[in-house]
Amino acid sequence: MKHLIRLILVLCLLLPCGSLAASYLPVSVTPAEVETFDALQSVKLWQTGKTTYLFLPSGWDPSSLRIWYEKGDSLTVEGTSVRSGDAVTCFTPGQTVTVKYGKKSCKVKVLQSAGVASVHITTESGSNTFIHKSKKNRETGEVRILDADGSLVCAQKLTQVRCRGNSAFFYSPKKSYQIKLEKSEDLFGMGESKTWILASGFRDRSFIRNRIALDMASYAGLEYTAQMVFADAYVNGEYHGLYYFGEKVEVGSSRVDIEDLGEATKAVNDRPLSSYANAGAVKKAAYGEAKWVEVPNDPEDITGGYLLRRESMTGYKDHPSAYVTKRADQIQILSPKYASKAQTSYISQLLQSVEDAILCQGRLRSLDRQALQRADRRALLRGGVYIGGDADVLQRQPGGQPVLL
């Protein structure tokens, strides 16, 4: 743990806002057992200004590595000429190693995590450029996940690698990612799923606030608290820093275990729900307005479940189904993602009744009073409102936290 704390503090001091905005040298290392270069098991040398670093995963043996570089170039390590693919034993954590690549010489500071898992991702293009341009851009790829001791947790093809986040995507070079496995898998005991996230936590230089909040919520027994583990992230061999790796907030038996209204709606329509047109206040909404998808058929019961998210002012236009409350809270309907007019009307009216009941001044309308009477008072005390049965949950929390109904 002391080693982990030291590494976190070093990174915080080195990197503004936890960002790893720098360049990478075309020199990589892999474990010695990798006898043919494999980008998925490689780590590039990272350079910022006049300083060069090698960030080794926790589970690697630093005394048993291979070094790789482009053919036609020359490389020496501590004055000794080495060929691409040669085994090296000099990259000792805490030490500085002299590496000369071609005509360029650099002092490489070697650092290694302790007690932290690592997630290694490669994209089909072999570059981060495309997925970093837009959150809508996606690539296929591969992932290899190691536990803190180096044991293999997961090795799969990825059907999707993309960036995620709102302000973090636009303002931080340290991007957050979402990956989708080819097959569902239970990772670190967090339940089976195909979709997993790497959250950069770029605003928190201590990198413990989110973890403390999630642990407190879990200890308090708050339902559907997201599970996360610390992990170093390597994308196409480039070290991106310390991340939260964990589950995505989504409807599922091992995630938010409520009725899947999206699947129920899909079952009663002939076409993919994404193929239907948007309607309502599509691009911009005034207070109390919504947008929906012109889905022709609804299932018999549209009362649940719904998974909602309170969003920023820019979040409304990015989602096919959304609602703006009378007090300007912008709510995305995450599930069902392609909500029909009837579904959007139902959930927006219920949500507005709760907002009116909580923020009212003076007399309550009968509908507001009924909504407030249905709320769990204990949930109100901890910042959430639970309505109706087990599948009907509304959590109103600031900062874009999930809202569940």
C-alpha positions as CSV (number, residue, x, y, z in Angstrom):
1,M,0.0,0.0,0.0
2,K,2.9,2.4,0.8
3,H,4.3,1.8,-2.7
4,L,0.9,2.5,-4.2
5,I,0.5,5.8,-2.3
6,R,4.0,6.8,-3.3
7,L,3.2,6.2,-7.0
8,I,-0.1,8.1,-6.8
9,L,1.7,11.1,-5.2
10,V,4.5,11.0,-7.8
11,L,2.0,11.0,-10.6
12,C,0.0,13.8,-9.0
13,L,3.1,16.0,-8.7
14,L,4.3,15.2,-12.2
15,L,1.0,15.5,-14.1
16,P,-1.4,18.5,-14.2
17,C,-5.0,17.4,-13.4
18,G,-3.8,13.8,-13.5
19,S,-3.1,14.0,-17.2
20,L,-0.6,12.1,-19.2
21,A,-0.3,14.5,-22.1
22,A,3.2,13.7,-23.5
23,S,5.0,11.8,-26.2
24,Y,6.0,8.2,-26.5
25,L,9.2,6.9,-27.8
26,P,9.2,4.0,-30.4
27,V,10.8,1.8,-27.8
28,S,8.8,-0.8,-25.8
29,V,9.3,-3.5,-23.2
30,T,7.4,-6.7,-22.7
31,P,7.7,-9.6,-20.2
32,A,10.5,-11.9,-21.2
33,E,8.2,-14.8,-22.0
34,V,6.8,-12.8,-24.9
35,E,9.2,-14.0,-27.6
36,T,7.4,-12.3,-30.5
37,F,6.4,-8.6,-30.2
38,D,2.8,-8.3,-29.0
39,A,1.4,-4.7,-28.7
40,L,-1.1,-6.0,-26.2
41,Q,1.6,-6.9,-23.8
42,S,4.0,-4.0,-24.4
43,V,4.7,-0.7,-22.6
44,K,6.3,2.2,-24.4
45,L,8.8,4.7,-22.9
46,W,7.0,7.9,-22.0
47,Q,8.6,11.3,-22.4
48,T,7.7,14.7,-21.0
49,G,10.1,17.5,-21.6
50,K,13.6,16.3,-20.9
51,T,12.4,13.4,-18.6
52,T,11.7,9.9,-19.8
53,Y,9.7,7.3,-17.8
54,L,9.0,3.6,-17.9
55,F,5.8,2.8,-16.0
56,L,5.7,-0.9,-15.3
57,P,2.5,-2.8,-14.4
58,S,2.4,-4.1,-10.8
59,G,2.4,-7.8,-11.9
60,W,5.4,-7.7,-14.2
61,D,8.8,-9.0,-13.1
62,P,11.2,-6.0,-13.8
63,S,14.2,-8.4,-13.8
64,S,12.8,-10.4,-16.7
65,L,11.9,-8.1,-19.7
66,R,12.5,-7.8,-23.4
67,I,13.1,-4.6,-25.2
68,W,11.7,-3.9,-28.7
69,Y,12.3,-1.1,-31.3
70,E,11.9,-0.5,-35.0
71,K,14.1,-2.4,-37.4
72,G,17.0,-0.5,-38.9
73,D,17.6,1.6,-35.8
74,S,20.2,1.0,-33.1
75,L,19.8,1.0,-29.3
76,T,22.1,0.8,-26.3
77,V,21.2,0.3,-22.7
78,E,23.7,1.4,-20.2
79,G,26.3,1.5,-23.0
80,T,25.6,-2.0,-24.1
81,S,24.2,-2.6,-27.6
82,V,21.0,-4.6,-27.6
83,R,19.0,-6.0,-30.5
84,S,15.2,-5.7,-30.8
85,G,13.8,-8.6,-28.8
86,D,16.8,-9.1,-26.5
87,A,16.2,-9.9,-22.8
88,V,17.2,-7.1,-20.4
89,T,17.5,-7.1,-16.6
90,C,18.5,-3.5,-15.9
91,F,15.1,-1.8,-15.6
92,T,15.0,-1.8,-11.8
93,P,12.1,0.2,-10.2
94,G,13.4,3.4,-8.5
95,Q,16.6,3.4,-10.7
96,T,17.5,5.6,-13.7
97,V,18.7,3.8,-16.8
98,T,20.6,5.4,-19.8
99,V,19.1,4.5,-23.1
100,K,20.4,5.7,-26.4
101,Y,18.0,5.2,-29.4
102,G,19.6,6.1,-32.7
103,K,21.3,9.5,-32.0
104,K,19.0,10.3,-29.1
105,S,20.1,9.6,-25.6
106,C,17.8,9.8,-22.5
107,K,17.7,9.0,-18.9
108,V,14.8,6.6,-18.2
109,K,13.3,6.7,-14.7
110,V,11.7,3.3,-13.9
111,L,8.6,3.3,-11.8
112,Q,6.4,0.3,-11.0
113,S,2.9,0.2,-9.4
114,A,2.3,-2.0,-6.3
115,G,-0.9,-3.8,-5.5
116,V,-2.8,-2.4,-8.6
117,A,-4.4,-4.4,-11.5
118,S,-3.6,-3.4,-15.0
119,V,-5.9,-3.2,-18.1
120,H,-4.1,-3.4,-21.5
121,I,-6.1,-2.4,-24.6
122,T,-5.2,-2.3,-28.3
123,T,-7.4,-0.8,-31.0
124,E,-7.7,-2.3,-34.5
125,S,-5.9,0.8,-36.0
126,G,-3.1,0.6,-33.4
127,S,-3.7,4.3,-32.6
128,N,-5.8,6.3,-30.2
129,T,-6.3,9.2,-32.6
130,F,-9.7,8.1,-34.1
131,I,-11.5,7.3,-30.8
132,H,-10.1,10.5,-29.2
133,K,-11.6,12.7,-31.9
134,S,-15.2,12.0,-30.9
135,K,-17.2,10.1,-28.4
136,K,-19.2,8.7,-31.3
137,N,-16.1,7.1,-32.8
138,R,-15.7,3.4,-32.1
139,E,-13.1,0.7,-32.9
140,T,-12.8,-3.0,-32.3
141,G,-9.8,-4.3,-30.5
142,E,-8.5,-6.6,-27.8
143,V,-8.1,-6.4,-24.0
144,R,-5.8,-8.2,-21.5
145,I,-6.5,-7.7,-17.8
146,L,-4.0,-8.6,-15.1
147,D,-4.5,-8.8,-11.4
148,A,-2.0,-7.0,-9.1
149,D,0.1,-10.1,-8.9
150,G,0.3,-10.5,-12.7
151,S,-2.2,-13.4,-12.9
152,L,-4.4,-13.3,-16.0
153,V,-8.0,-12.1,-15.3
154,C,-9.3,-11.7,-18.8
155,A,-8.1,-11.9,-22.4
156,Q,-10.8,-11.2,-25.0
157,K,-11.5,-9.5,-28.3
158,L,-13.4,-6.3,-28.0
159,T,-16.4,-5.5,-30.1
160,Q,-16.1,-1.8,-29.1
161,V,-13.6,0.6,-27.7
162,R,-14.7,4.2,-27.3
163,C,-14.3,7.3,-25.2
164,R,-16.9,8.4,-22.6
165,G,-17.5,11.3,-20.3
166,N,-18.7,14.9,-20.7
167,S,-16.4,17.7,-19.5
168,A,-13.7,15.1,-19.0
169,F,-13.7,14.2,-22.6
170,F,-13.4,17.8,-23.9
171,Y,-11.1,19.3,-21.3
172,S,-8.7,16.5,-20.2
173,P,-6.1,14.7,-22.2
174,K,-6.6,11.8,-19.9
175,K,-9.7,10.2,-21.5
176,S,-12.2,7.9,-19.9
177,Y,-13.1,4.7,-21.9
178,Q,-15.8,2.2,-22.4
179,I,-15.1,-1.3,-23.7
180,K,-17.4,-4.0,-24.7
181,L,-16.2,-7.6,-24.5
182,E,-17.1,-10.2,-27.1
183,K,-18.5,-12.5,-24.3
184,S,-19.9,-11.6,-20.9
185,E,-17.5,-12.2,-18.1
186,D,-17.3,-11.7,-14.3
187,L,-14.3,-9.5,-13.6
188,F,-13.0,-9.0,-10.1
189,G,-16.2,-10.4,-8.7
190,M,-18.3,-7.5,-10.0
191,G,-20.8,-9.7,-11.9
192,E,-21.1,-10.9,-15.5
193,S,-21.3,-8.2,-18.2
194,K,-19.9,-7.3,-21.6
195,T,-19.6,-3.6,-20.9
196,W,-17.0,-2.1,-18.6
197,I,-15.6,1.3,-18.0
198,L,-12.3,3.0,-17.3
199,A,-13.0,6.3,-15.5
200,S,-10.1,8.7,-15.5
201,G,-11.1,10.7,-12.3
202,F,-9.3,13.7,-13.9
203,R,-10.7,16.2,-11.4
204,D,-9.4,14.4,-8.3
205,R,-5.7,14.6,-7.9
206,S,-5.8,12.6,-4.7
207,F,-7.6,9.8,-6.6
208,I,-9.4,8.6,-3.6
209,R,-12.6,10.7,-3.4
210,N,-14.7,8.5,-5.7
211,R,-13.5,5.4,-4.1
212,I,-14.3,6.6,-0.6
213,A,-17.8,7.7,-1.7
214,L,-18.5,4.4,-3.3
215,D,-17.2,2.4,-0.3
216,M,-19.4,4.5,2.1
217,A,-22.4,3.9,-0.1
218,S,-21.7,0.2,-0.2
219,Y,-21.2,0.0,3.6
220,A,-24.5,1.9,4.1
221,G,-26.3,-0.7,2.0
222,L,-27.3,1.8,-0.8
223,E,-28.8,-0.2,-3.6
224,Y,-27.0,-0.4,-7.0
225,T,-23.8,1.2,-5.8
226,A,-21.3,0.9,-8.7
227,Q,-18.3,-1.4,-8.0
228,M,-14.8,-0.2,-9.0
229,V,-11.2,-1.3,-8.6
230,F,-8.0,0.7,-9.1
231,A,-6.2,-0.2,-12.3
232,D,-3.4,1.1,-14.5
233,A,-4.5,1.6,-18.1
234,Y,-2.4,1.0,-21.1
235,V,-3.8,1.8,-24.5
236,N,-1.8,0.6,-27.5
237,G,1.1,0.2,-25.3
238,E,0.9,3.8,-23.9
239,Y,0.6,4.3,-20.2
240,H,-2.5,6.5,-19.5
241,G,-2.3,6.5,-15.7
242,L,-4.3,5.2,-12.8
243,Y,-8.0,4.6,-13.4
244,Y,-11.1,3.3,-11.8
245,F,-12.1,0.1,-13.6
246,G,-15.5,-1.2,-13.1
247,E,-19.1,-1.8,-14.0
248,K,-21.2,0.5,-16.1
249,V,-24.5,1.7,-14.6
250,E,-27.0,-0.2,-16.7
251,V,-30.0,-2.4,-16.5
252,G,-29.1,-6.0,-15.9
253,S,-29.3,-8.9,-13.4
254,S,-25.8,-8.1,-12.1
255,R,-26.1,-4.3,-12.4
256,V,-29.3,-2.3,-11.9
257,D,-31.8,-5.2,-11.4
258,I,-35.1,-3.7,-12.6
259,E,-37.5,-4.6,-15.4
260,D,-35.9,-4.1,-18.9
261,L,-38.5,-1.9,-20.6
262,G,-36.2,-1.5,-23.5
263,E,-36.2,-5.2,-24.3
264,A,-39.9,-5.4,-23.8
265,T,-40.4,-2.5,-26.3
266,K,-38.0,-4.2,-28.8
267,A,-40.1,-7.4,-28.6
268,V,-43.3,-5.7,-29.8
269,N,-41.8,-3.8,-32.8
270,D,-40.6,-5.2,-36.1
271,R,-37.7,-2.8,-36.7
272,P,-34.7,-1.8,-34.6
273,L,-35.8,0.9,-32.2
274,S,-32.8,3.1,-33.3
275,S,-34.3,3.3,-36.8
276,Y,-37.4,5.3,-35.8
277,A,-37.3,9.1,-36.0
278,N,-37.0,11.5,-33.1
279,A,-39.9,13.7,-32.2
280,G,-40.8,16.5,-29.7
281,A,-38.2,19.1,-28.7
282,V,-35.4,17.3,-30.6
283,K,-32.5,19.7,-30.4
284,K,-33.3,22.1,-27.6
285,A,-36.0,22.0,-25.0
286,A,-37.7,24.7,-22.8
287,Y,-38.6,23.9,-19.3
288,G,-41.1,21.1,-19.1
289,E,-40.5,19.8,-22.6
290,A,-39.2,16.4,-23.8
291,K,-38.2,14.4,-26.8
292,W,-38.9,10.8,-27.7
293,V,-38.6,8.2,-30.5
294,E,-41.6,7.5,-32.7
295,V,-41.9,3.9,-31.7
296,P,-45.2,2.6,-33.1
297,N,-45.9,-0.1,-30.4
298,D,-45.7,-0.1,-26.7
299,P,-45.7,-3.2,-24.4
300,E,-48.8,-3.5,-22.3
301,D,-47.1,-2.3,-19.1
302,I,-45.0,0.9,-19.5
303,T,-44.7,1.7,-15.7
304,G,-41.1,0.4,-15.4
305,G,-38.3,0.0,-15.2
306,Y,-36.6,3.3,-16.1
307,L,-33.0,4.2,-15.7
308,L,-32.5,8.0,-15.8
309,R,-29.5,10.3,-15.5
310,R,-29.4,13.9,-14.5
311,E,-27.2,15.7,-17.1
312,S,-25.4,18.9,-17.8
313,M,-26.9,21.6,-20.1
314,T,-25.2,20.1,-23.1
315,G,-26.3,16.5,-22.4
316,Y,-29.9,16.9,-23.7
317,K,-29.1,17.0,-27.4
318,D,-26.8,13.9,-27.2
319,H,-29.5,11.4,-26.3
320,P,-32.6,10.2,-28.2
321,S,-34.9,10.4,-25.2
322,A,-34.8,13.2,-22.6
323,Y,-36.8,15.6,-20.5
324,V,-36.2,19.0,-19.0
325,T,-38.0,19.6,-15.8
326,K,-39.7,22.9,-14.9
327,R,-36.7,23.8,-12.8
328,A,-34.2,23.2,-15.6
329,D,-32.9,19.8,-14.6
330,Q,-32.0,17.9,-17.8
331,I,-32.8,14.2,-17.6
332,Q,-31.6,11.6,-20.0
333,I,-33.7,8.4,-20.3
334,L,-30.9,5.8,-20.4
335,S,-33.3,2.8,-20.4
336,P,-35.3,2.4,-22.4
337,K,-32.8,4.4,-24.6
338,Y,-35.4,4.8,-27.4
339,A,-38.4,5.7,-25.3
340,S,-41.7,6.1,-27.0
341,K,-43.9,9.1,-26.7
342,A,-46.1,7.3,-24.1
343,Q,-43.1,6.1,-22.1
344,T,-41.5,9.6,-22.1
345,S,-44.8,11.2,-21.1
346,Y,-45.4,8.7,-18.2
347,I,-41.9,9.0,-16.7
348,S,-41.6,12.8,-17.2
349,Q,-45.0,13.4,-15.4
350,L,-44.0,11.2,-12.5
351,L,-40.5,12.9,-12.3
352,Q,-42.1,16.3,-12.4
353,S,-44.5,15.4,-9.7
354,V,-41.7,14.4,-7.4
355,E,-39.7,17.6,-8.2
356,D,-42.8,19.7,-7.5
357,A,-43.4,17.9,-4.2
358,I,-39.8,18.2,-3.0
359,L,-39.2,21.8,-4.0
360,C,-42.8,23.2,-3.5
361,Q,-43.5,26.4,-1.7
362,G,-47.0,26.6,-0.2
363,R,-49.8,24.2,-0.8
364,L,-49.2,20.8,-2.6
365,R,-51.3,19.8,-5.4
366,S,-53.0,16.4,-4.8
367,L,-50.7,14.7,-7.3
368,D,-47.6,16.2,-5.7
369,R,-48.9,15.1,-2.2
370,Q,-49.4,11.6,-3.4
371,A,-45.9,11.4,-4.9
372,L,-44.3,12.7,-1.7
373,Q,-46.4,10.3,0.4
374,R,-45.0,7.4,-1.6
375,A,-41.4,8.5,-1.0
376,D,-39.3,6.7,1.6
377,R,-38.4,9.3,4.3
378,R,-35.2,7.5,5.2
379,A,-34.1,7.7,1.6
380,L,-34.9,11.5,1.6
381,L,-32.4,11.9,4.5
382,R,-29.6,10.4,2.5
383,G,-30.3,12.4,-0.6
384,G,-32.5,9.9,-2.5
385,V,-36.2,9.3,-3.0
386,Y,-37.6,5.8,-3.4
387,I,-41.0,5.5,-4.9
388,G,-43.4,2.6,-4.9
389,G,-42.1,-1.0,-5.1
390,D,-38.6,-2.4,-5.3
391,A,-38.3,-1.6,-9.0
392,D,-39.4,2.0,-8.7
393,V,-36.5,4.1,-7.5
394,L,-35.7,7.8,-7.9
395,Q,-32.3,9.0,-6.7
396,R,-31.9,12.8,-7.1
397,Q,-28.2,13.5,-6.6
398,P,-26.1,16.4,-8.0
399,G,-23.2,16.0,-10.4
400,G,-24.7,13.8,-13.1
401,Q,-25.3,10.8,-10.8
402,P,-27.7,8.1,-12.0
403,V,-31.4,8.6,-11.4
404,L,-33.3,5.4,-11.1
405,L,-37.1,4.9,-11.4
